[in-house]
């Protein structure tokens, strides 16, 4: 019971952050929260539309999940909400299973995330290799950009396919429906988004630094909406496609539940949970480096779990930690989770007051904003640096990238982790080695080299390195075999079995097996398997005494 108590601890970072909280810190958090809300507004709607959902689904997620993640999370400054990483998987679930099953899958992923936090698996998520993370992140970025070509060019496609080749085929078949007005609006919007923060600070004007603090996405959104509304351009808007945005939060809805649906949603649920865990903890690590802090990964997973369980029943979509909004929060001076809670409440106020105006937002502008997000999301320089890495790293990264783009994110991550495990096993087995020790190192062996063999083992004696003991078993000496295990750091059950087989072979051929340097985990597993009692008569503290005993 004493060990189980820490596993069930639930302590949001907000409780610690409010110690000594004063008015000055609240002013900082309030300003940061408002700034993040301005950044989150267009992104939340754009992520929802790209995922095959109405724009209010993104706003509901940013409000409800954003508030819960900040209030219950394990990071001081992380901002939660809808993320670009979810677009591909959410769109696939909606197309294949429907919105009702998306609600179910998101809620189930929330349960998995919460259990991961309770079982203290937060640190294990960091063990996913960086090649896998970069591969699927770049693949998702390509799919996000490709999915926005339709609205960027204003193409008349009733239903966009969810797979890579399907999207390419649909875009090619409908190129004749290109809307030059929409393309122009998208191109200008993209130029504003890219140029606002890149070139405005270089402009030496008293107002330049102040204007640069306003996100380029908001500037493009406001300008494009005003121009399209005043000029009457034939460009599709949120109002023309979705009928606008409701001025209020939705009521609680419970979808039809069946075990048959849950069975089919197993892999999408696991993918949502793993992706949410990876994104949120990577984001929290970035935030830690910026504010010189250390987050609680297990508390963060529990908060993500609560948010993803609650939000879908109120019209939301999957949520996780978001790097762009978190960085904006930190740079705006946030000191506590209060900033994230303010950001959620500010979005709620905007939705309640300005919902009618959202109907005039051009979809081409949102597509341009997502194009920019996709570009910033990918780590494209890693492709140019591939030649500096070893072959397994290159194969893993490129394979995960291609599988994400061409097939499916779930398949890509599964393959990536499998390939990384094989690579790890190969590398660890190559580091495990056995070196012979002769009379030059142990003078007591002089004249006995033909009858006594002494081997010093290094590394881990596991299922990938048992060939070392099997080779000794095939070439036993006439009198004694000495194994120095001082430099062996780990022995698994297969390694213990190989040792037992070697002991049996030595006994069969009348060869003494003497073991020295046994300690730590290898000593523990030999005791648990019963092999320790079998070897105990021939155990020696060090290799010198083991060699002396062998020749005696």
C-alpha positions as CSV (number, residue, x, y, z in Angstrom):
1,X,0.0,0.0,0.0
2,X,2.9,2.4,0.7
3,X,4.1,2.1,-2.9
4,X,0.6,2.5,-4.4
5,X,0.0,5.9,-2.9
6,X,2.3,8.0,-5.2
7,X,0.7,6.4,-8.2
8,X,-2.7,7.8,-7.3
9,X,-1.5,11.3,-6.5
10,X,-3.3,14.0,-8.4
11,X,-1.9,17.5,-7.8
12,X,-2.3,20.1,-10.5
13,X,0.6,22.6,-11.0
14,X,-1.9,25.4,-10.4
15,X,-1.9,24.7,-6.7
16,X,1.8,25.3,-6.4
17,X,1.8,28.2,-8.8
18,X,-0.8,30.2,-6.8
19,X,1.5,30.3,-3.7
20,X,2.5,33.9,-3.3
21,X,0.3,34.9,-6.3
22,X,-0.1,38.7,-6.4
23,X,-1.7,41.4,-8.6
24,X,1.5,42.0,-10.7
25,X,1.6,38.3,-11.7
26,X,-2.1,38.3,-12.5
27,X,-1.6,41.3,-14.8
28,X,1.1,39.4,-16.6
29,X,-0.9,36.3,-16.9
30,X,-4.0,38.2,-18.1
31,X,-2.1,39.9,-20.9
32,X,-0.4,36.7,-22.0
33,X,-3.8,34.9,-22.0
34,X,-5.4,37.5,-24.2
35,X,-2.4,37.4,-26.6
36,X,-2.7,33.6,-26.8
37,X,-6.4,33.8,-27.4
38,X,-5.8,36.0,-30.4
39,X,-3.4,33.4,-31.8
40,X,-5.7,30.5,-31.0
41,X,-8.8,31.9,-32.6
42,X,-8.0,31.3,-36.3
43,X,-6.0,28.2,-35.6
44,X,-8.8,26.5,-33.7
45,X,-11.3,27.0,-36.5
46,X,-8.8,26.1,-39.2
47,X,-7.9,22.8,-37.5
48,X,-11.5,21.8,-37.1
49,X,-12.4,22.5,-40.7
50,X,-9.3,20.6,-41.9
51,X,-10.4,17.7,-39.8
52,X,-13.8,17.5,-41.5
53,X,-15.6,19.1,-38.6
54,X,-17.5,22.4,-38.3
55,X,-15.4,25.4,-37.1
56,X,-17.1,25.7,-33.7
57,X,-15.7,22.2,-32.8
58,X,-12.2,23.8,-32.7
59,X,-13.4,26.7,-30.7
60,X,-15.2,24.5,-28.2
61,X,-12.0,22.4,-27.8
62,X,-9.8,25.5,-27.3
63,X,-12.2,26.7,-24.6
64,X,-13.1,23.6,-22.7
65,X,-9.9,21.5,-23.1
66,X,-7.7,24.6,-22.9
67,X,-9.2,25.6,-19.6
68,X,-9.0,22.0,-18.2
69,X,-5.5,21.4,-19.3
70,X,-4.2,24.6,-17.8
71,X,-6.2,24.1,-14.5
72,X,-5.3,20.5,-14.0
73,X,-2.0,20.0,-15.9
74,X,1.5,19.5,-14.7
75,X,3.1,22.5,-16.5
76,X,3.1,26.1,-15.5
77,X,2.8,27.6,-19.0
78,X,1.5,24.9,-21.4
79,X,-1.5,25.8,-23.5
80,X,-3.8,23.0,-24.6
81,X,-6.3,22.8,-27.5
82,X,-6.8,21.4,-31.0
83,X,-3.5,20.7,-32.8
84,X,-2.4,20.2,-36.4
85,X,-1.0,16.7,-35.5
86,X,-4.6,15.4,-35.0
87,X,-5.9,16.6,-38.4
88,X,-5.0,13.5,-40.4
89,X,-6.2,10.9,-37.9
90,X,-9.4,12.8,-37.0
91,X,-10.3,13.3,-40.6
92,X,-9.8,9.6,-41.2
93,X,-12.0,8.7,-38.3
94,X,-14.8,11.0,-39.4
95,X,-14.7,9.7,-42.9
96,X,-14.6,6.1,-42.0
97,X,-16.6,5.9,-38.7
98,X,-18.6,9.2,-38.5
99,X,-18.7,12.0,-35.9
100,X,-20.5,9.9,-33.3
101,X,-17.6,7.4,-33.2
102,X,-15.1,10.2,-33.2
103,X,-16.7,11.3,-29.9
104,X,-16.4,7.8,-28.6
105,X,-12.7,7.4,-29.7
106,X,-11.7,10.7,-28.2
107,X,-13.3,9.9,-24.9
108,X,-11.7,6.5,-24.8
109,X,-8.3,8.0,-25.6
110,X,-8.9,10.3,-22.7
111,X,-9.4,7.3,-20.4
112,X,-6.1,5.8,-21.8
113,X,-4.2,9.1,-21.2
114,X,-5.5,9.3,-17.6
115,X,-4.5,5.7,-16.9
116,X,-1.0,6.4,-18.4
117,X,-0.6,9.2,-15.9
118,X,-1.9,7.2,-13.0
119,X,0.5,4.3,-13.8
120,X,3.3,6.9,-14.1
121,X,4.1,6.1,-17.8
122,X,4.8,9.8,-18.6
123,X,8.5,9.3,-18.7
124,X,8.2,6.2,-21.0
125,X,6.7,8.4,-23.8
126,X,10.1,10.0,-24.0
127,X,11.6,6.7,-25.1
128,X,10.0,6.9,-28.5
129,X,12.9,7.5,-30.9
130,X,13.4,11.0,-32.3
131,X,13.5,9.5,-35.9
132,X,10.0,8.2,-35.4
133,X,8.8,11.6,-34.1
134,X,10.4,13.6,-36.9
135,X,9.2,11.1,-39.5
136,X,5.5,11.2,-38.6
137,X,5.6,14.9,-37.8
138,X,6.9,15.7,-41.3
139,X,4.5,13.3,-42.8
140,X,1.5,14.9,-41.0
141,X,2.7,18.3,-42.2
142,X,2.7,17.2,-45.9
143,X,-0.8,15.8,-45.5
144,X,-2.1,19.0,-43.8
145,X,-0.7,21.1,-46.6
146,X,-2.1,18.8,-49.3
147,X,-5.5,18.8,-47.7
148,X,-5.6,22.6,-47.9
149,X,-4.9,22.8,-51.6
150,X,-8.7,22.4,-52.3
151,X,-9.7,25.6,-50.4
152,X,-6.4,27.4,-51.3
153,X,-7.4,27.1,-55.0
154,X,-11.1,27.3,-54.4
155,X,-11.8,23.9,-56.1
156,X,-15.3,22.5,-56.2
157,X,-14.8,19.1,-54.5
158,X,-17.9,17.9,-52.6
159,X,-16.0,15.3,-50.4
160,X,-12.2,15.2,-50.1
161,X,-10.8,11.7,-49.8
162,X,-8.7,11.0,-46.7
163,X,-5.9,9.0,-48.4
164,X,-2.8,10.5,-50.1
165,X,-3.5,9.1,-53.6
166,X,-7.2,9.8,-53.3
167,X,-6.5,13.5,-52.5
168,X,-4.0,13.7,-55.5
169,X,-6.6,12.2,-57.8
170,X,-9.4,14.5,-56.6
171,X,-7.3,17.6,-56.9
172,X,-6.2,16.6,-60.4
173,X,-9.7,15.8,-61.6
174,X,-11.1,19.2,-60.3
175,X,-8.3,21.5,-61.4
176,X,-10.7,22.9,-64.0
177,X,-12.9,24.3,-61.2
178,X,-10.1,26.6,-59.9
179,X,-11.4,29.9,-58.5
180,X,-9.0,32.7,-59.2
181,X,-10.6,34.9,-56.6
182,X,-10.0,32.3,-53.9
183,X,-6.5,31.7,-55.1
184,X,-5.7,35.4,-55.0
185,X,-7.1,35.8,-51.5
186,X,-5.2,32.7,-50.3
187,X,-1.9,33.9,-51.9
188,X,-2.2,37.4,-50.4
189,X,-3.2,36.0,-47.0
190,X,-0.2,33.6,-47.0
191,X,2.1,36.5,-48.0
192,X,0.8,38.6,-45.0
193,X,1.2,35.7,-42.6
194,X,4.7,35.0,-43.7
195,X,5.9,38.6,-44.0
196,X,4.3,40.1,-41.0
197,X,6.7,38.7,-38.4
198,X,9.6,38.3,-40.8
199,X,9.9,41.7,-42.4
200,X,7.9,44.1,-40.1
201,X,10.5,44.1,-37.3
202,X,13.2,45.1,-39.8
203,X,11.1,48.2,-40.8
204,X,12.5,51.1,-38.7
205,X,9.4,52.8,-37.6
206,X,8.1,53.6,-34.1
207,X,5.0,51.5,-34.6
208,X,6.8,48.6,-36.2
209,X,7.8,46.8,-32.9
210,X,4.3,47.2,-31.5
211,X,2.6,45.9,-34.7
212,X,4.9,43.0,-34.8
213,X,3.4,41.7,-31.6
214,X,0.1,41.1,-33.4
215,X,0.1,37.6,-34.9
216,X,0.2,37.7,-38.7
217,X,-2.6,35.1,-38.9
218,X,-5.0,37.6,-37.2
219,X,-3.9,40.4,-39.5
220,X,-4.5,38.2,-42.6
221,X,-7.8,37.0,-41.2
222,X,-9.2,40.5,-40.5
223,X,-8.0,42.0,-43.8
224,X,-9.2,39.1,-45.9
225,X,-12.6,39.0,-44.1
226,X,-13.1,42.8,-44.6
227,X,-12.1,42.8,-48.3
228,X,-14.2,39.8,-49.2
229,X,-17.2,41.1,-47.3
230,X,-17.0,44.6,-48.7
231,X,-16.2,43.6,-52.3
232,X,-18.6,40.7,-52.6
233,X,-15.9,38.4,-54.1
234,X,-17.2,34.9,-55.1
235,X,-15.2,33.2,-52.4
236,X,-16.5,30.4,-50.1
237,X,-16.7,31.5,-46.4
238,X,-17.5,29.9,-43.1
239,X,-21.1,31.2,-43.4
240,X,-21.7,29.8,-46.9
241,X,-20.4,26.3,-46.1
242,X,-21.3,25.9,-42.4
243,X,-24.0,28.5,-41.8
244,X,-21.9,30.4,-39.3
245,X,-20.9,29.7,-35.7
246,X,-23.3,29.4,-32.8
247,X,-23.1,32.1,-30.2
248,X,-22.8,29.8,-27.2
249,X,-21.5,26.5,-25.9
250,X,-23.3,23.3,-27.0
251,X,-25.3,21.1,-24.7
252,X,-24.1,17.7,-23.4
253,X,-24.5,15.0,-26.0
254,X,-24.1,11.3,-25.6
255,X,-23.5,9.3,-28.8
256,X,-24.9,5.8,-29.4
257,X,-22.5,3.4,-27.7
258,X,-21.9,-0.2,-28.7
259,X,-19.2,-2.7,-28.1
260,X,-19.0,-3.3,-31.8
261,X,-18.0,0.3,-32.4
262,X,-15.5,0.2,-29.5
263,X,-13.9,-2.9,-31.0
264,X,-13.4,-1.2,-34.4
265,X,-12.1,2.0,-32.7
266,X,-9.3,0.3,-30.8
267,X,-6.5,1.3,-33.0
268,X,-7.7,4.9,-33.7
269,X,-8.2,5.3,-29.9
270,X,-4.6,4.1,-29.2
271,X,-3.3,6.4,-31.9
272,X,-5.1,9.4,-30.5
273,X,-3.8,8.6,-27.0
274,X,-0.2,8.1,-28.1
275,X,-0.2,11.1,-30.3
276,X,-1.7,13.3,-27.6
277,X,0.8,12.0,-25.1
278,X,3.8,12.6,-27.4
279,X,2.7,16.1,-28.5
280,X,1.8,17.3,-25.0
281,X,5.0,16.0,-23.3
282,X,7.2,17.3,-26.1
283,X,5.5,20.7,-25.9
284,X,6.0,20.7,-22.1
285,X,9.7,19.9,-22.5
286,X,10.0,22.9,-24.9
287,X,8.3,25.1,-22.3
288,X,10.6,23.8,-19.5
289,X,13.6,25.0,-21.5
290,X,12.1,28.4,-22.0
291,X,11.1,29.1,-18.4
292,X,13.8,27.1,-16.6
293,X,11.2,24.8,-15.0
294,X,10.4,21.1,-14.9
295,X,6.9,19.8,-15.6
296,X,5.2,16.8,-14.0
297,X,4.6,14.4,-17.0
298,X,2.2,12.1,-15.2
299,X,0.0,15.0,-14.0
300,X,0.1,16.4,-17.5
301,X,-1.1,13.1,-18.9
302,X,-3.9,12.9,-16.3
303,X,-5.0,16.5,-17.3
304,X,-4.9,15.6,-21.0
305,X,-7.0,12.5,-20.2
306,X,-9.7,14.5,-18.3
307,X,-9.8,17.1,-21.1
308,X,-10.2,14.6,-23.9
309,X,-12.8,12.6,-21.9
310,X,-15.0,15.7,-21.3
311,X,-14.6,17.8,-24.4
312,X,-16.0,15.5,-27.1
313,X,-19.4,15.3,-25.3
314,X,-19.7,19.1,-25.7
315,X,-19.0,19.1,-29.4
316,X,-15.2,19.2,-29.2
317,X,-12.3,17.3,-30.9
318,X,-9.1,15.7,-29.5
319,X,-6.8,18.1,-27.7
320,X,-3.2,18.2,-26.7
321,X,-0.4,20.6,-25.8
322,X,0.3,23.1,-28.6
323,X,3.8,24.3,-29.1
324,X,3.0,27.5,-31.1
325,X,0.5,28.8,-28.5
326,X,2.7,27.7,-25.6
327,X,5.7,29.6,-27.0
328,X,3.5,32.6,-27.5
329,X,2.3,32.3,-23.9
330,X,5.8,32.2,-22.6
331,X,7.0,35.1,-24.7
332,X,4.0,37.1,-23.6
333,X,5.1,36.9,-20.0
334,X,3.0,34.1,-18.5
335,X,3.9,33.0,-15.0
336,X,1.3,30.4,-14.1
337,X,-1.6,28.3,-15.5
338,X,-3.9,31.2,-14.9
339,X,-2.7,32.5,-18.3
340,X,-4.0,29.4,-20.1
341,X,-7.3,29.7,-18.2
342,X,-7.6,33.4,-19.2
343,X,-7.0,32.4,-22.9
344,X,-9.9,29.9,-22.7
345,X,-12.3,32.4,-21.1
346,X,-11.3,35.1,-23.6
347,X,-12.1,32.8,-26.5
348,X,-15.5,32.1,-24.9
349,X,-16.2,35.8,-24.7
350,X,-15.2,36.3,-28.3
351,X,-17.4,33.5,-29.5
352,X,-20.4,34.8,-27.5
353,X,-20.0,38.4,-28.7
354,X,-18.5,38.1,-32.2
355,X,-19.9,34.8,-33.5
356,X,-22.0,36.5,-36.3
357,X,-18.8,38.1,-37.8
358,X,-17.1,34.7,-38.1
359,X,-19.5,33.7,-40.9
360,X,-17.6,36.1,-43.3
361,X,-14.2,34.5,-42.8
362,X,-12.9,33.2,-46.2
363,X,-12.0,29.5,-46.1
364,X,-9.1,30.4,-48.5
365,X,-7.5,32.5,-45.7
366,X,-7.8,29.7,-43.2
367,X,-6.2,27.3,-45.8
368,X,-3.3,29.8,-46.1
369,X,-2.9,29.9,-42.4
370,X,-2.8,26.1,-42.2
371,X,-0.2,26.0,-45.0
372,X,2.0,28.2,-42.9
373,X,1.4,26.0,-39.8
374,X,2.3,22.9,-41.8
375,X,5.5,24.5,-43.0
376,X,6.5,25.5,-39.5
377,X,5.4,22.1,-38.1
378,X,7.8,20.1,-40.2
379,X,11.5,19.7,-39.5
380,X,12.6,19.8,-43.1
381,X,16.3,20.3,-42.3
382,X,16.5,16.8,-41.0
383,X,16.1,15.4,-44.5
384,X,19.2,17.4,-45.6
385,X,21.1,16.1,-42.5
386,X,20.2,12.4,-43.1
387,X,23.6,11.7,-44.7
388,X,25.3,12.5,-41.4
389,X,23.4,9.8,-39.6
390,X,23.8,6.0,-39.6
391,X,21.7,3.8,-41.9
392,X,19.2,2.5,-39.3
393,X,18.3,6.1,-38.4
394,X,17.8,7.1,-42.0
395,X,15.7,4.1,-42.9
396,X,13.5,4.6,-39.8
397,X,12.9,8.3,-40.4
398,X,12.2,8.0,-44.2
399,X,10.1,4.9,-43.8
400,X,7.9,6.5,-41.1
401,X,7.6,9.6,-43.2
402,X,6.5,7.7,-46.4
403,X,4.2,5.4,-44.5
404,X,2.5,8.4,-42.8
405,X,2.0,10.1,-46.1
406,X,1.1,7.2,-48.3
407,X,-0.7,4.8,-45.9
408,X,-1.7,5.6,-42.4
409,X,-0.3,7.3,-39.3
410,X,-1.0,4.2,-37.1
411,X,0.9,1.9,-39.5
412,X,3.8,4.4,-39.6
413,X,4.2,4.7,-35.8
414,X,3.9,0.9,-35.4
415,X,6.5,0.3,-38.0
416,X,8.8,3.1,-36.6
417,X,8.7,1.7,-33.1
418,X,9.2,-1.8,-34.3
419,X,12.2,-0.7,-36.5
420,X,13.6,1.3,-33.6
421,X,13.3,-1.7,-31.3
422,X,15.2,-3.9,-33.8
423,X,17.9,-1.3,-34.2
424,X,18.2,-1.0,-30.5
425,X,18.5,-4.8,-30.0
426,X,21.1,-5.0,-32.7
427,X,23.2,-2.1,-31.3
428,X,23.0,-3.5,-27.7
429,X,23.9,-7.0,-28.9
430,X,26.9,-5.6,-30.8
431,X,28.1,-3.8,-27.6
432,X,27.9,-7.0,-25.7
433,X,31.1,-8.9,-26.1
434,X,33.4,-11.5,-24.6
435,X,37.2,-11.0,-24.4
436,X,39.6,-13.9,-23.6
437,X,42.1,-13.3,-20.8
438,X,45.5,-15.0,-21.1
439,X,48.7,-15.4,-19.1
440,X,49.8,-11.9,-20.0
441,X,47.0,-10.5,-17.8
442,X,46.9,-13.4,-15.3
443,X,50.4,-14.9,-14.8
444,X,48.8,-17.8,-12.8
445,X,47.5,-19.1,-16.2
446,X,51.0,-19.7,-17.5
447,X,51.2,-23.2,-18.8
448,X,47.5,-23.9,-18.4
449,X,46.1,-22.0,-21.4
450,X,45.3,-25.3,-23.2
451,X,43.2,-26.6,-20.3
452,X,41.7,-23.4,-18.8
453,X,39.8,-20.7,-20.5
454,X,39.0,-17.3,-18.9
455,X,36.5,-14.9,-20.5
456,X,35.6,-11.4,-19.5
457,X,32.0,-10.4,-20.6
458,X,30.9,-6.9,-21.2
459,X,27.4,-5.3,-21.7
460,X,24.1,-7.0,-21.4
461,X,23.6,-10.7,-21.5
462,X,20.1,-10.9,-23.1
463,X,18.3,-12.8,-25.8
464,X,20.2,-10.8,-28.5
465,X,23.7,-11.7,-27.1
466,X,23.3,-15.4,-26.0
467,X,25.5,-16.4,-29.0
468,X,28.5,-15.5,-26.8
469,X,27.7,-18.3,-24.4
470,X,26.7,-20.7,-27.1
471,X,30.1,-20.2,-28.7
472,X,31.8,-21.1,-25.4
473,X,29.5,-24.1,-25.1
474,X,30.7,-25.4,-28.5
475,X,34.4,-25.0,-27.6
476,X,34.8,-26.1,-24.0
477,X,38.3,-26.4,-22.4
478,X,39.5,-29.6,-20.9
479,X,39.7,-28.5,-17.3
480,X,37.9,-25.3,-16.3
481,X,36.0,-22.4,-17.8
482,X,36.1,-19.0,-15.9
483,X,33.5,-16.3,-16.6
484,X,34.1,-12.8,-15.3
485,X,30.8,-11.0,-15.1
486,X,32.0,-7.9,-13.3
487,X,31.2,-5.7,-16.4
488,X,27.9,-7.3,-17.2
489,X,25.2,-4.8,-16.3
490,X,22.0,-6.8,-17.2
491,X,20.9,-10.4,-17.6
492,X,17.4,-11.3,-18.8
493,X,15.6,-14.6,-18.5
494,X,17.0,-15.8,-21.8
495,X,20.5,-14.9,-20.7
496,X,20.0,-16.8,-17.5
497,X,18.8,-19.8,-19.4
498,X,21.9,-19.6,-21.6
499,X,24.0,-19.6,-18.5
500,X,22.2,-22.6,-17.1
501,X,22.7,-24.5,-20.4
502,X,26.4,-23.6,-20.3
503,X,26.6,-24.9,-16.7
504,X,24.8,-28.1,-17.8
505,X,27.2,-28.6,-20.7
506,X,30.2,-28.1,-18.4
507,X,28.9,-30.6,-15.9
508,X,28.2,-33.2,-18.7
509,X,31.8,-32.8,-20.0
510,X,33.5,-32.7,-16.6
511,X,34.5,-29.1,-16.9
512,X,34.5,-26.8,-13.9
513,X,32.5,-23.6,-14.4
514,X,33.8,-20.8,-12.2
515,X,32.0,-17.4,-12.1
516,X,33.4,-14.2,-10.7
517,X,32.3,-10.6,-10.3
518,X,28.6,-11.4,-9.9
519,X,26.7,-8.4,-8.5
520,X,23.7,-6.1,-9.0
521,X,20.9,-7.1,-11.3
522,X,22.7,-10.2,-12.7
523,X,23.1,-11.5,-9.1
524,X,19.4,-10.8,-8.4
525,X,18.1,-12.7,-11.5
526,X,20.4,-15.7,-10.9
527,X,19.0,-15.9,-7.3
528,X,15.4,-15.7,-8.6
529,X,16.0,-18.4,-11.2
530,X,17.7,-20.7,-8.8
531,X,20.9,-20.8,-10.8
532,X,22.8,-19.0,-8.0
533,X,22.6,-22.0,-5.7
534,X,23.8,-24.3,-8.5
535,X,26.9,-22.0,-9.2
536,X,27.6,-21.0,-5.6
537,X,30.3,-23.7,-4.9
538,X,32.3,-22.2,-7.7
539,X,31.6,-18.5,-7.2
540,X,34.6,-16.2,-6.7
541,X,34.8,-12.5,-5.8
542,X,37.2,-11.5,-8.6
543,X,38.8,-13.0,-11.7
544,X,42.3,-13.4,-10.2
545,X,41.0,-15.7,-7.5
546,X,38.7,-17.4,-10.0
547,X,41.8,-18.2,-12.2
548,X,43.8,-19.4,-9.3
549,X,41.0,-21.7,-8.3
550,X,40.8,-23.0,-11.9
551,X,44.4,-24.1,-12.0
552,X,44.6,-25.4,-8.5
